């Protein structure tokens, strides 16, 4: 496959034709119900789409069929994915200060993705509450045979300032490796305070991991209210908890990335990816995480076709499989297409819900910002005129960033995203139709401008591939 010559010159203003086409795309996106209708089907008709499930594979077939209807060249690229199934999950305090004789207190919790099971009858042990890994380490072997609760609070004030991502990043480490740290000191189960911003007594699930040389112990997330309850009661005296988790780790399952090409008219070998991840957690129906990202990517192609436009480069819509549980889809795609990395002109992913978009984020040399500013000026009419450079990008396209592919995504209002993220409340009603249209406009304009800019982008320096 030929590799286009890289000619780094200052980007001139867009041609009148390109400017007109971008405005047409924006206007059409803001009037279209296509993304909403697709999202309603994914969430309400197909439902939760955990990796390895029948719903996930049915969703892949559905998205492929819908993209074929648009006239795109569609293929399903095989991905092997884990298949973890949630079972029974209950928690109850069976001994605590001030309890009425013969009573218990229910604890609202959910197993973390990848957790091993308790024995069928469950485990009963004293609960020890810590706020940090350092506090756990300081306890030494005093936690042996006990249940650890990591009570690291999600920074709601930071999220309210529009920095939900950093707030999430501060707390999610306890979900990821808390069970490893607790097991090293002899604990028999690991609990975390849910990593999320709302106090609706909703537990937030998410992936956790184990380490080969450390025993595997069950792991679960408590609602924020239940974490507060345990912190309060353990401050008064011993608290014992009965915990039952019965998940199963089944053999890997064959699944698929959906890959659909709208061929470029001049440089079909050059690819601009526009994408979201199709899998979701099993508690909700995956509307904000990340059905919204998939459908606005689909709509980018739908609008280009509907308006009869002809991108110079190929626009490639991808619905990634298994972002949530190990980034199987993004990793497999990068490995399969590694030799074509130089012809991947750019990659776009939306994976932060469907909140109002404020602009475009770019993980590439800052010199490329000039290529986006005329597009941002068009998007400013809907409040999406910011353009900023970043060191990182969304998870599924991060393996492509490591190969030196410029990566992009919408800057979104995430103040409320982590209220529902990975919970049973991630449902269609959390998406505001107008904001979904605004996101579709950003994705369509961004994909089309990258498929048509006359000069090449400066590429980020390749880096070690991320590990998940």
Secondary structure, 3 states (H helix, E strand, C coil): CCCCCCCCCCCCCCCHHHHHHHHHHHHHHCCCCHHHHHHHHHHHHHCCCCCCCHHHHHHHHHHHHHHHHCCCEEEEEEEEEEEEECCCEEEEEEECCCCCCCCCEEECEEECECCCCCCCCCEEEEEEEECCHHHHHHHHHHHCCCEEEECCCCCHHHHHCCCHHHHHHHHHHHHHHHHHHHHHCCCCEEEEECCCCCCCCCCCCCECCCCCCCCCCEEEEECHHHHHHHHHHHCCCCCEEEEEECCEEEEEEEEEEEEEEECCCCEEEEEEEEEEECCCCCCCCCHHHHHHHHHHHHHHHHHHHHCCCCCCEEEEEEEECCCCCCCHHHHHHHHHCHHHHHHEEEEEECCCCCCCEEEEEEECCHHHHHHHHHHHHHHHHHCCCEEEECCCCCCCCHHHHHCCCCEEEEEECCCCHHHHCCCCCCCHHHCCHHHHHHHHHHHHHHHHHHCCCCCCCCCCCCCCCCCC
